[in-house]
């Protein structure tokens, strides 16, 4: 079975299309992570995403805030941060807003990485989207934004089910 066969099989109903979309999100994430991890040896895709958010943030973010943004636990952020500290990309310091919380702060190595090392890979990332028109990019952006709303809806349902079971 190839991808075209799979898409044809799942196009027969809305229910099957939902299953295909869910599977596609998982498979696409795995493929992108494998491509990125094999192509850019200095950081993994998860480390890159953490660095990207830390670099773009106007304020210092705690492990918990970063976990919420990246969709993972505070403990996962801590593990990623520990590796990035050893590589010299970030420092960890106490939050200026909450003495119990720790924040991740970028070092100059992060800016150098994005300006120098990563810039050569940025063009390669453009290949991912060159199959889309500008209008399709806009539509995809809107739909992915809406997907986050669906994920939040699912998270709320799961929390409510857990509360009812307690």
WOMORA-V330938 format. One record per residue. RES is the residue in three letters. OMEGA is omega as a letter, one per 20 degrees, with the letter a starting at -180 (999 if undefined). Layout:
res/omega
RES/OMEGA
RES/OMEGA
This chain:
res/omega
UNK/r
UNK/a
UNK/r
UNK/r
UNK/a
UNK/a
UNK/r
UNK/a
UNK/a
UNK/a
UNK/a
UNK/a
UNK/r
UNK/r
UNK/r
UNK/r
UNK/r
UNK/r
UNK/a
UNK/r
UNK/r
UNK/r
UNK/a
UNK/r
UNK/r
UNK/a
UNK/r
UNK/r
UNK/r
UNK/a
UNK/r
UNK/r
UNK/r
UNK/r
UNK/a
UNK/a
UNK/r
UNK/a
UNK/a
UNK/a
UNK/a
UNK/r
UNK/r
UNK/r
UNK/r
UNK/r
UNK/r
UNK/a
UNK/r
UNK/r
UNK/a
UNK/r
UNK/r
UNK/a
UNK/a
UNK/a
UNK/r
UNK/r
UNK/r
UNK/a
UNK/r
UNK/r
UNK/a
UNK/r
UNK/r
UNK/r
UNK/r
UNK/r
UNK/a
UNK/r
UNK/r
UNK/a
UNK/r
UNK/r
UNK/r
UNK/r
UNK/r
UNK/r
UNK/r
UNK/a
UNK/a
UNK/r
UNK/a
UNK/r
UNK/a
UNK/r
UNK/r
UNK/a
UNK/a
UNK/r
UNK/r
UNK/r
UNK/a
UNK/r
UNK/r
UNK/a
UNK/a
UNK/a
UNK/r
UNK/a
UNK/r
UNK/a
UNK/r
UNK/a
UNK/a
UNK/r
UNK/r
UNK/r
UNK/r
UNK/r
UNK/r
UNK/r
UNK/a
UNK/a
UNK/a
UNK/a
UNK/a
UNK/a
UNK/r
UNK/r
UNK/a
UNK/r
UNK/r
UNK/r
UNK/r
UNK/r
UNK/r
UNK/a
UNK/a
UNK/r
UNK/a
UNK/r
UNK/r
UNK/r
UNK/r
UNK/r
UNK/r
UNK/r
UNK/r
UNK/r
UNK/r
UNK/a
UNK/r
UNK/r
UNK/r
UNK/r
UNK/r
UNK/r
UNK/r
UNK/r
UNK/r
UNK/r
UNK/r
UNK/r
UNK/r
UNK/r
UNK/a
UNK/r
UNK/a
UNK/r
UNK/r
UNK/r
UNK/a
UNK/a
UNK/a
UNK/999
